[in-house]
Amino acid sequence: MSSSDPGPGPEQPPPTHQPYGQDPYGPPQAGQPYQQPYQQPQPGQPSYGQYSFAPPVPAHPSATTALVLSLIGLAGILVCGGITLVLSPFAWVIGGRAVKEIDANPGAYSGRELANAGRIMGIIGTVLLIVAIVVLIAFIGLVVVAAGDSGTTINNNGY
């Protein structure tokens, strides 16, 4: 061998792909008929392009409304000083009504989770609103009592 002739190289592995025109799965076995790639569906199975499921049930429109009202009511504590808590009783009522309508007719609407979350946050916001009103009334009462005691009094002698 000469130095310019590299000689026999390492053996090449056999190709892993099938040559064109040959079936990659081999010939059909005895007793198994050759199946066409696109055959007719079996009875009871949907054909190509047909859907075997029903369209999704729409969410109850009041479910989203209750959730949004309750979120605005509770988020307003931080942003607006609590003035938006007045929306919480409305969220409670709308969410409760939506939950009842969904439970009465479960196939007609979905979104029970949204309505229930809005109802619960509406309850929380309403309780916070009541507490805030009681604290405000107590503060006003305390200011009125303190203002009444600090005034000067005149005794019967005019001094």
Sequence and secondary structure as in RCSB ss.txt:
>XXXX:A:sequence
MSSSDPGPGPEQPPPTHQPYGQDPYGPPQAGQPYQQPYQQPQPGQPSYGQYSFAPPVPAHPSATTALVLSLIGLA
GILVCGGITLVLSPFAWVIGGRAVKEIDANPGAYSGRELANAGRIMGIIGTVLLIVAIVVLIAFIGLVVVAAGDS
GTTINNNGY
>XXXX:A:secstr
  TT   S       SS  TTS TT S  TT     SS    TTS  TT   S     B HHHHHHHHHHHHHHH
HHHHSTTGGGGGHHHHHHHHHHHHHHHHHSTTT B HHHHHHHHHHHHHHHHHHHHHHHHHHHHHHHHHHHHHHS
S    TT  
